[in-house]
């Protein structure tokens, strides 16, 4: 069974039809828009946009379940740590203090802190889907061609595309090797102690490195024989010229960034939006 | 018509910088335009090196010292560039899986064009045309990894043909292909060779390549050309076996029967072979040697009952498999790729849990055992030794399994030494593994499993990619193990292997066990042969063409006779 971590699905949706370059630009613009503001209204807007995009791209829950579990764990952890380290930070920012609940000692729950932390949480929640969309809907080769078209060396682009493309193979190798070692008695199941299992994982690395080196040797010969690196430039089979939709998407993203900046400098006059004053 | 030379070696020699000795000596060879050449020889004879000299990997990717001269289409290779040469010579490397660069068939075919800066519209058009030639046009957007073995080969071929090179070089095109796919690959190469292209095939599986005619066979041994002649002459000379290349089985049979083979009898192809001249010899030999073998089977050992498995819960990979394996057997599991062979082995070793069914050894249910506990009942040797070896020294590698089990040190030493002696590795026990040949590495991996005393040993394609000499070495070793009582299961699609070394063959097809018979019977049954992507053995064809009354009996007779000859030699 192939482990398909970066497998993009070849669907024919609006998001899939966008070129890799415009998806990258949109991703960067929208991420900056979120990063440069703490205004919950702007963030909610982008959050809504990114979830609509997930729906349009027909990304299924089963594809991203594992990723979401990790993200959720991180967010929850982060939420409580933020509170534990700076329980009064919200009050500092907004300059008021509406106490909702007191744990005793210095730990109180204030409306300001809650508002600050929810804003922060939403920031993460609006950026993560953008990343997911980018990874799951972009063909690595086409993305490499896009990167090349904005001036990145094609050797680096190809290396990147190949890494993504070989990842499943190496993961397969890892699986085979791990089983081969277990068959010789390296107990990796729950019958062994955690420390032992960790130590024995290293016994898998030597053969994994050997087989990966073999792979690299074969592929680099195959590339040499088919004239890779003949000229300073190359063309791309998977390249897609920018179409109206691409300009539209980039335009919308740019507007989002401009709105975010406008709100920050001309409406809020600060990084934060303050509903308490 | 005068023949135009396209490749000329003159007093050519090559030495890798990393090696002391020359790999190629005094090569004088001329290949003419439009010829189809087979370069054969045992592993390490320098045939791949010779190929790499032609395509330019030598000296541009592998550094070394060249003496003499080599011109390809008028270019002296040592002063040319890899790019210049790749315009002239297209190379299809072995193992098409490892060389796909693109994520779709079309993209992979286009790779060379991309590097040549062909504009995209023209590139797409050329890719489409080439895909049409190799009959892959309908799969142009598919991922090459999801294709069958034969389709993969078509894609790699297309990727090379797209450059319009006049010379095509195939480096072991049959490695990793099952017999039937290999047969179509040879037919495909032959069709392409028709268009006035020069084709060079490097391969040691002679009988399979000769399925379609070649103009000349170049036989290499230790870096020198020992024969350069038309196939009929090479085969009639009978020197192939001496140089570690296996001759076609039908010829071996004819020689056993005492027939004198001359080039005039056209021995290079069974369809052209003058079998009428040797009919009497064959019949006499068959009558003299055929005897009904006595049947004896060991005690019941491993029972697989009503086993079913599916990876995704929808499509079954194995359905209701029932097998009884007896003590001391050596049997083969055959079937085309994806038929469930490897899955069955993985279930036996406990890597996968069956959805339904039981596996019992001497009546004991194996299902509660973990993978590592099960290793003491059933051990598996993987196809690629590099996937198993994790230590640098032989002794360390073989003792690993015992160390983990906390066996006392003196006992480890004794058991490892014993097993190293059995495997013929005792003298090397303190050597680094990196100094060993492929066949020796394979034996190290077998030793590292044997040391755990598994009751059954499973080997996945034990001889894949091995020449005749190493093949015989590995298989004779396994046969000896088997004679000492070791039960062995071989997963393979090598017909010679199943025919010569295993009595019984299990045929898996589309998740079902469709036959559990004598190996030679499987290879004489065209329905089974087709289902398992095998090829009928040429012995059967020979017997039919020579009018032997019972062709299957003839094959059986050959197998027993051949086994005795080998035992006598060993």
Interface residues (C-beta under 8 A of the other chain):
Chain A: X1 X2 X10 X139 X140 X141 X161 X162 X165 X173 X176 X177 X179 X180 X181 X182 X183 X184 X185 X186 X187 X188 X189 X191 X203 X204 X206 X207 X210 X211 X214 X215 X218 X219 X220 X221 X222 X223 X224 X225 X226 X227 X228 X229 X230 X231 X233 X234 X235 X236 X237 X238 X239
Chain B: X55 X56 X57 X60 X61 X82 X83 X86 X87 X90 X91 X93 X95 X98 X99 X101 X102 X103 X104 X106 X107 X110 X111 X112 X113 X114 X115 X116 X117 X118 X119 X120 X123 X124 X127 X141 X145 X159 X160 X163 X311 X346 X349 X351 X370 X371 X372 X374 X375 X379 X380 X382 X384 X386 X387 X388 X389 X390 X391 X400 X401 X404 X405 X448 X449 X452
